Amino acid sequence: MNHSAVHSFAAAHEECERLQRQIVRDFKSDVKGHREKLAQGHRVRKMLNELQAQSQKLVRGQILIKEFTLLHAIGRHLPAHIKGGALHIHPRCSSPL
């Protein structure tokens, strides 16, 4: 797994945690009046949408890590005469060709 993929995976995880803390802080704040409650609801909805998008990135990253690990494990058990071309992976794909 390359360094930038691991870095982006960690960044997405940190962003999820930050959004969760921000949502809790927003709900803990004392809101007075209908307008402020409505504004709070809009802020929280926006943060929840961002949290959902970051969580989807994390899930996709976990799937790619599992695929990479599986392909690596399969590659270790292949006979020497097959190792070169049987598991050729296109740079833009996460699955064998």
Long-range contacts (C-beta under 8 A, 24 or more apart in sequence): 1-65, 1-68, 5-61, 5-64, 8-57, 8-61, 9-57, 9-58, 9-61, 9-65, 12-54, 12-57, 12-58, 12-61, 13-58, 15-50, 15-54, 16-51, 16-54, 16-55, 16-58, 19-47, 19-50, 19-51, 19-54, 20-51, 22-47, 23-47, 23-48, 23-51, 64-94, 67-94, 67-95, 68-94, 71-96
